[in-house]
């Protein structure tokens, strides 16, 4: 009897182990370790930010991520979860942030900032390409840095790279350069805003127009104030829409440049359009209709801000000092010049229209 009991227990144990193994092989099972790691670091960063307000949770999240990646190391088992937190969870956070905004604010703020966005996008791309060629930066790097700086950072670069048929190393150089200035922006934009005594409205419009990636825009905006964070999110999402016509124009140019006009030269708008924007607007509509009460809005906003903090941890975990050194100085200088151009132009125009 004892042997039968032991055999039954062993079968149950083996069955449980098999279930665990099958779960680990699923997509969720592969992502879970990285998501848990990012969650824990974000939780620690939030606690540190509360205890040391001068440092802040956002900067803590980036720094902890960078330190872990470069001095401890990040095993491959965490990669999928880190990428999921940076890409998919961030989009969920943006959608949830829609509950804190009134649709009338969206129309008002978006219409006020459209001139600054348009100028920043056009000048950012064209001047970056011109200055890059003048500096001797070769290949597609100037165009990629220009698009990333002017529109939406790594997302824009990832979108236009295959359309431009850019080499992998060109894309890596551009993304890493953009990353450097995302980190700088999150840290220094709130400081500059305080030194310039910018109102929450002006700072939010400036951050949304000038900072590259969505995660950095939202992080810098909410680091300044909740009002600035909401405005920055709306402006940034309005600016992201410019990726659609820019990518289409690049596709048309590449099609005309190419001798063939096959399927590979065409651009699918469905793959370019930022669909999470629709979720953000839907939540804004529901909030405008009074579906969410004030207490619920505060809770959802707190959750979304924590998810954004997780995204910033992922940004830090993706920073490889070796790759940054491999870029060389010219693309970094170009990224700096492009960032300054977009920042100065957008702030100047914002002062004119507000």
C-alpha positions in Angstrom: 0.0 0.0 0.0 2.8 2.3 0.9 4.5 1.7 -2.5 1.2 2.4 -4.3 0.8 5.7 -2.4 4.3 6.7 -3.2 3.7 5.8 -6.9 0.6 7.9 -6.9 2.3 10.8 -5.3 5.2 10.6 -7.8 2.7 10.6 -10.7 1.0 13.7 -9.3 4.4 15.4 -8.8 5.5 14.5 -12.3 2.1 15.8 -13.7 2.6 19.1 -11.8 6.2 19.4 -13.1 4.9 18.7 -16.7 2.3 21.5 -16.3 4.9 23.9 -15.1 7.2 23.0 -17.9 4.4 23.4 -20.5 3.5 26.8 -19.0 7.1 27.9 -19.2 7.1 27.1 -22.9 4.0 29.3 -23.6 4.4 32.9 -24.6 3.2 34.1 -21.2 5.5 31.7 -19.4 8.5 33.1 -21.3 7.5 36.7 -20.6 6.7 36.3 -16.9 10.2 36.3 -15.5 11.1 39.6 -17.1 7.8 41.2 -16.2 8.2 40.1 -12.5 11.8 41.5 -12.5 10.6 44.8 -14.0 7.7 45.0 -11.5 10.0 44.5 -8.5 12.5 47.1 -9.7 9.7 49.5 -10.3 8.3 48.9 -6.8 11.7 49.6 -5.3 12.1 52.7 -7.5 8.7 54.0 -6.4 9.6 53.6 -2.7 13.0 55.3 -3.2 11.2 58.1 -5.1 8.9 58.7 -2.2 11.8 58.7 0.3 14.1 60.9 -1.9 11.8 63.2 -3.9 14.8 65.1 -5.3 16.0 61.9 -7.0 12.5 60.8 -8.0 11.1 57.4 -8.9 11.6 57.8 -12.7 15.3 58.6 -12.5 15.8 55.8 -9.9 14.1 53.3 -12.3 16.4 54.2 -15.2 19.5 54.2 -13.1 18.7 50.9 -11.4 18.0 49.3 -14.7 21.2 50.6 -16.2 23.3 49.4 -13.2 21.7 45.9 -13.3 22.2 45.5 -17.0 25.9 46.7 -17.1 27.3 45.6 -13.8 25.3 42.5 -12.8 24.1 41.3 -16.1 20.7 40.5 -17.5 20.2 36.8 -18.3 18.4 36.0 -21.6 15.4 34.5 -19.7 14.3 38.1 -18.8 14.6 39.6 -22.3 11.1 38.9 -23.6 9.4 40.2 -20.4 11.5 43.4 -20.4 10.6 44.0 -24.1 6.9 43.3 -23.3 6.9 45.8 -20.5 8.5 48.4 -22.7 6.2 48.0 -25.7 2.9 46.4 -24.8 2.4 47.4 -21.2 3.3 51.0 -22.1 0.5 51.1 -24.6 -1.9 49.8 -21.9 -0.7 52.6 -19.6 -1.4 55.2 -22.3 -4.9 53.8 -22.8 -5.6 53.9 -19.1 -4.3 57.5 -18.9 -7.2 58.5 -21.2 -9.5 58.2 -18.2 -7.9 61.3 -16.6 -8.5 63.5 -19.6 -11.6 65.3 -20.9 -12.1 65.2 -24.6 -12.6 68.9 -24.8 -9.0 69.3 -23.4 -7.8 67.0 -26.1 -9.2 69.2 -28.9 -8.1 72.4 -27.2 -4.5 71.3 -26.4 -4.0 69.4 -29.7 -5.1 72.4 -31.8 -2.9 74.8 -29.8 0.2 72.6 -30.2 -0.3 71.5 -33.8 1.8 74.4 -35.2 4.7 73.7 -32.8 4.5 69.9 -33.6 4.4 70.6 -37.4 7.5 72.9 -37.2 9.4 70.5 -34.9 8.7 67.5 -37.2 9.7 69.3 -40.5 12.7 71.1 -39.2 13.8 68.2 -37.0 14.0 65.8 -39.9 15.4 68.1 -42.6 17.9 70.0 -40.5 19.2 66.7 -38.9 19.7 65.2 -42.3 21.5 68.3 -43.6 23.7 68.7 -40.5 24.4 65.0 -40.5 25.7 65.0 -44.1 27.8 68.1 -43.3 29.3 66.3 -40.3 30.1 63.3 -42.5 27.7 60.9 -40.9 27.1 58.4 -43.7 24.3 56.1 -44.8 20.7 56.3 -43.3 21.8 57.3 -39.8 21.0 61.0 -40.2 17.6 60.3 -41.6 16.8 57.7 -38.9 18.0 60.1 -36.1 16.0 62.9 -37.6 12.8 60.8 -37.8 13.4 59.5 -34.3 14.0 62.9 -32.8 11.2 64.7 -34.6 8.4 62.1 -34.1 8.5 59.3 -31.6 12.0 57.9 -31.0 12.7 54.3 -31.4 9.2 53.5 -32.6 9.6 55.8 -35.5 13.0 54.4 -36.3 11.7 50.9 -36.2 8.9 51.8 -38.5 10.9 53.6 -41.2 14.0 51.4 -41.1 12.6 48.6 -43.2 11.0 51.1 -45.6 14.4 52.8 -46.1 16.1 49.4 -46.3 18.5 50.5 -43.5 21.3 48.2 -42.3 20.9 46.6 -38.9 23.9 48.5 -37.6 22.5 51.8 -38.8 19.2 51.1 -37.0 21.1 50.1 -33.8 23.2 53.3 -33.9 20.1 55.5 -34.4 18.1 53.8 -31.6 21.0 53.9 -29.1 21.6 57.6 -29.9 17.9 58.4 -29.4 18.0 56.4 -26.1 20.8 58.5 -24.7 18.8 61.7 -25.2 15.6 60.1 -23.8 17.4 59.4 -20.6 18.9 63.0 -20.5 15.4 64.5 -21.3 13.7 62.6 -18.5 16.2 63.9 -16.0 16.8 67.4 -17.2 13.6 68.6 -18.8 11.8 69.0 -15.4 14.8 70.8 -14.0 14.9 73.2 -17.0 11.2 73.7 -16.7 11.5 74.7 -13.1 14.5 77.0 -13.8 12.5 78.7 -16.6 9.4 78.8 -14.4 7.2 77.2 -17.0 3.6 76.7 -16.3 2.3 73.1 -16.3 0.5 73.8 -19.6 3.6 75.2 -21.3 5.8 72.5 -19.9 3.4 69.7 -20.9 3.2 71.1 -24.5 7.0 71.4 -24.6 7.7 67.9 -23.4 5.1 66.4 -25.7 6.5 68.3 -28.7 10.3 68.0 -28.0 11.0 64.7 -26.1 11.4 61.6 -28.3 9.9 58.4 -27.0 6.4 58.2 -25.5 7.6 56.7 -22.3 10.1 59.5 -21.7 7.5 62.2 -22.5 4.9 60.8 -20.1 7.6 60.2 -17.4 9.0 63.8 -17.7 5.5 65.3 -17.8 4.2 63.6 -14.7 7.5 64.2 -12.9 6.8 68.0 -13.4 3.1 67.8 -12.4 -0.1 65.7 -13.0 -1.5 68.5 -15.2 1.7 68.6 -17.3 1.7 64.9 -17.6 -1.8 64.8 -19.0 -1.1 67.6 -21.5 2.2 66.0 -22.5 0.5 62.8 -23.3 -2.1 64.4 -25.5 0.4 66.4 -27.4 2.7 63.4 -27.8 -0.1 61.3 -29.2 -1.0 64.1 -31.6 2.6 64.2 -32.7 2.8 60.4 -33.1 0.2 60.7 -35.8 2.7 62.4 -38.0 4.5 59.1 -38.3 1.8 57.9 -40.7 2.3 60.6 -43.4 6.1 60.7 -42.9 6.4 56.9 -43.3 4.1 57.0 -46.4 6.2 59.7 -48.0 9.4 57.8 -47.3 7.8 54.7 -48.9 6.7 56.7 -52.0 10.3 58.1 -52.3 11.9 54.7 -51.9 9.4 53.3 -54.5 10.3 56.0 -57.0 14.0 55.5 -56.3 13.8 51.8 -56.7 13.8 50.4 -60.2 11.0 47.9 -59.3 7.5 48.6 -58.0 6.7 45.3 -56.3 5.0 44.5 -53.0 8.2 45.3 -51.0 8.0 49.0 -52.1 4.5 49.5 -50.7 3.5 50.8 -47.3 0.7 49.3 -45.3 -0.9 52.1 -43.2 -2.4 49.4 -40.9 1.1 48.5 -39.7 2.1 52.2 -39.2 -1.0 53.6 -37.4 -0.7 53.7 -33.6 -3.8 51.8 -32.7 -3.4 52.3 -29.0 -4.3 55.9 -29.7 -7.9 54.8 -30.4 -8.1 53.2 -26.9 -6.8 56.4 -25.4 -9.4 58.4 -27.2 -12.2 56.0 -26.3 -11.3 56.2 -22.6 -11.3 60.0 -22.9 -14.8 59.9 -24.5 -16.1 57.8 -21.6 -14.5 60.2 -19.1 -16.0 63.2 -20.9 -19.4 61.5 -20.7 -19.0 61.2 -16.9 -18.7 57.4 -16.8 -15.7 57.5 -14.4 -16.0 59.1 -11.0 -13.1 61.1 -9.4 -12.0 58.3 -7.1 -11.9 55.7 -9.9 -9.9 58.1 -12.1 -7.3 58.6 -9.4 -6.9 54.8 -8.9 -6.6 54.1 -12.7 -4.1 57.0 -13.1 -2.0 55.6 -10.2 -1.9 52.2 -11.9 -1.0 53.7 -15.3 1.8 55.7 -13.8 3.2 52.6 -12.1 3.1 50.8 -15.5 5.0 53.7 -17.0 7.6 53.4 -14.3 7.9 49.7 -15.3 8.5 50.9 -18.9 11.3 53.2 -17.6 12.9 50.3 -15.8 12.9 48.4 -19.1 14.5 51.4 -20.8 17.3 51.2 -18.2 17.7 47.5 -18.6 18.1 47.9 -22.4 21.0 50.3 -22.0 24.2 48.6 -23.0 27.3 50.7 -22.3 29.4 48.7 -24.8 26.9 49.4 -27.6 26.8 53.1 -26.6 30.6 53.3 -26.9 30.5 51.5 -30.3 28.3 54.2 -31.8 31.1 56.7 -32.0 30.9 60.4 -31.3 29.5 61.8 -34.5 26.0 60.3 -34.3 25.9 61.4 -30.6 26.8 64.9 -31.5 24.2 64.8 -34.3 21.6 63.5 -31.8 22.5 66.4 -29.4 22.1 69.0 -32.1 18.8 67.5 -33.4 17.5 67.4 -29.8 18.4 71.0 -29.2 16.9 72.2 -32.4 13.6 70.5 -31.7 13.6 71.7 -28.1 14.3 75.4 -28.9 12.0 75.6 -32.0 9.1 74.0 -30.2 9.4 76.1 -27.0 9.7 79.3 -29.1 6.5 78.5 -31.1 4.6 77.4 -28.0 5.3 80.8 -26.4 3.9 82.4 -29.5 0.7 80.4 -29.7 -0.1 80.0 -25.9 
